[in-house]
Amino acid sequence: MMVRTHGLLLALAVTCGCAGVAFAADGGTKIDGQVAFNNNCRTCHSMDAGDNRLGPNLAGIIGRKAGAAEGYGYSSAFQGADFSWDADRLDAFIADPNSVVPGNNMKPYAGIVDKAVRAAILAHLKAL
């Protein structure tokens, strides 16, 4: 089912109990994390270790040092990042990459405003 929310088309899950699901702002609609990831991230990122694309793979991103996916050529901004990814930092980055790593190369990606979509993506990243 496709629903227009805040100018973005989001695919929404209609089943309960699957990993990587978050509730939309209205509290009643579930957002499937894999679908949200696919719609917003998959063009550049893979969830498979070693499968670097335009962006690095995101397998095991929680707890991984920023700029440290093996085999990926990071920008100088990420090479100088001195932190490891946790849920809060990932949420902030997904919302506004430049606020977390100024000068990153994730252009033209400008971030995801919708907190429920970000929560669904984070749940998906944690589940894998």
C-alpha positions in Angstrom: 0.0 0.0 0.0 1.4 3.4 -1.0 0.7 6.5 1.1 1.9 10.1 0.4 3.3 11.5 3.7 5.2 14.8 3.9 5.7 14.7 0.1 7.3 11.3 0.1 5.8 8.0 -1.1 6.2 5.4 1.5 5.4 1.8 1.3 3.6 0.7 4.4 3.3 -2.8 5.9 -0.1 -4.1 6.7 1.0 -7.0 8.8 2.1 -7.2 12.4 5.0 -8.8 14.1 7.7 -8.4 11.4 11.2 -7.1 12.4 12.1 -3.6 11.3 8.6 -2.0 11.7 7.9 1.4 13.2 4.7 3.3 13.7 4.0 6.4 11.7 3.2 9.7 13.4 -0.5 8.9 13.4 0.3 5.9 15.7 -1.7 3.5 13.6 0.1 2.8 10.4 3.1 0.6 10.4 6.2 1.4 8.2 8.1 -1.7 7.1 11.8 -1.1 7.7 13.1 -3.1 4.8 10.8 -1.2 2.4 11.8 2.1 3.9 15.5 1.1 3.6 14.9 0.0 0.0 13.1 3.2 -0.9 15.7 5.5 0.7 19.1 3.7 1.0 19.4 0.7 -1.3 20.4 2.6 -4.4 23.8 3.4 -2.8 24.1 0.9 0.2 23.9 -2.9 0.6 23.2 -4.8 3.8 25.6 -7.5 2.7 29.1 -7.5 4.2 31.7 -6.7 1.6 29.1 -5.5 -0.9 30.2 -1.8 -1.2 28.4 0.2 -3.8 28.3 3.9 -4.4 28.3 4.0 -0.5 29.7 1.5 1.9 27.8 -1.7 3.0 25.8 -1.2 6.2 26.2 -4.8 7.5 26.9 -4.5 11.2 26.8 -0.7 11.1 25.7 -0.4 14.8 29.0 -0.4 16.8 31.2 0.0 13.8 33.7 2.9 13.7 32.6 5.5 11.2 34.6 5.3 7.9 35.7 1.8 8.6 33.8 -0.6 6.2 36.5 -2.8 4.7 37.2 -2.2 1.1 35.4 1.2 0.8 37.2 4.4 -0.2 35.9 7.0 2.2 35.9 10.8 1.8 38.4 12.7 4.0 35.4 13.8 6.1 34.6 10.2 7.0 38.3 9.3 7.4 38.6 12.0 10.0 35.4 11.0 11.9 36.3 9.8 15.4 33.2 7.9 16.6 31.4 4.6 16.3 27.8 4.4 15.0 25.1 4.0 17.6 21.3 4.3 17.1 21.2 8.0 18.1 24.0 9.0 15.8 22.6 7.0 12.9 19.2 8.6 13.4 20.8 12.1 13.4 22.8 11.2 10.3 19.8 9.8 8.4 18.0 13.0 9.3 20.8 15.3 8.3 24.1 13.8 7.2 25.9 17.2 7.2 25.1 17.8 10.9 26.9 14.6 11.9 29.8 14.5 9.3 30.2 17.9 7.6 31.7 17.6 4.2 30.5 14.0 3.6 29.9 12.8 0.0 26.3 11.7 0.3 25.1 14.1 -2.3 22.3 14.6 -3.4 20.9 12.8 -0.3 19.7 15.6 2.1 18.2 13.5 4.8 14.8 12.1 5.9 12.6 14.4 7.9 10.0 11.8 8.9 11.0 10.4 12.3 8.8 7.2 11.8 10.6 6.4 8.5 14.0 6.9 10.2 12.9 4.7 13.1 11.8 1.9 10.7 15.2 2.1 8.9 17.0 1.9 12.2 14.9 -1.1 13.3 15.8 -2.8 10.0 19.5 -2.1 10.4 19.5 -3.4 14.0 17.5 -6.5 13.0 20.1 -7.7 10.4 
